[in-house]
Amino acid sequence: MPSLHDQIEEAATAIASRWKERPQVGIVLGTGLGNLASAIETEVEIAYGDIPHFPVSTAPGHHGRFIGGRLEGLNVAAMDGRFHRYEGYSLAQITLPIRVFKKLGCEFVILSNACGGLNHQWAKGDLMVIEDHINLMGDNPLIGPNDERLGDRFPDMSEPYDRTLISEAMAAALETGIQVHKGVYVAVPGPCLETRAEYRFLRTIGADVVGMSTVPEVIVAVHAGLKAMGFSIITDMCLPDALEPANVAEIIKVANEAEGKLTQLVRRILARRASRTNS
């Protein structure tokens, strides 16, 4: 098995052989941003199976392709579908695309997810900018020997989500009239949903929403020296005293209804960034 460094090199080389542009931003098109793929002026599309060392997406709605192109005046590299711990992949496999983003030249990454709401003041369909996170996955993508070429042994996590990017997200929300909360995302391994007692515990330790992704990718982004921005769509409310059985069809429906707002918000953020870059 090639080293992680060599896997990154081989994957990035395979992409660069088909797309010569240097991307400025990497986007993980998780739940909430899937339709953004259709807005990209696509210059290359590569199935994950054709990229060395990339896993294959098995989660519903995750198409499993790399897209390179232009969006709102910026070169973007997009992962149309992500990988999850509950699919059986290691965190090193899950986060490989983030390291490839870095190798290709990205300056920051944008990630999105669907989540359960723990804050009783919010409602399903609401959007949240991730301000901080709690890792309860029982694992960390940086465990094991550290390759100094990829990042420091002990990366600082005092600001995993870039404050400037958060401010840009809130400014874009104000300009577009889209309501956005700021809050804390807690990551659990899944795939089962939580019990009432677990929801009470998660709220007690400071989480506003709960999900099964994003945190490993952000940890690796910090390790690699990439700035990160994260968004969550609250698809169901996880209030222990009013808990109802999860309805997957309803969760997907809520996510689809909120996707337009999140797509509009991200496009506005990129347009703001492009206007400054090109001025």
Secondary structure, 3 states (H helix, E strand, C coil): CCCHHHHHHHHHHHHHCCCCCCCCEEEECCCCCHHHHHHCEEEEEEEHHHCCCCCCCCCCCCCCEEEEEEECCEEEEEEECCCCHHHCCCHHHHCHHHHHHHHHCCCEEEEEEEEEECCCCCCCCCEEEEEEEEECCCCCCCCCCCCCCCCCCCCCCCCCCCHHHHHHHHHHHHHHCCCEEEEEEEECCCCCCCCHHHHHHHHHCCCCEEECCCHHHHHHHHHHCCEEEEEEEEEEECCHHHCCCCCHHHHHHHHHHHHHHHHHHHHHHHHHHHHHHHC
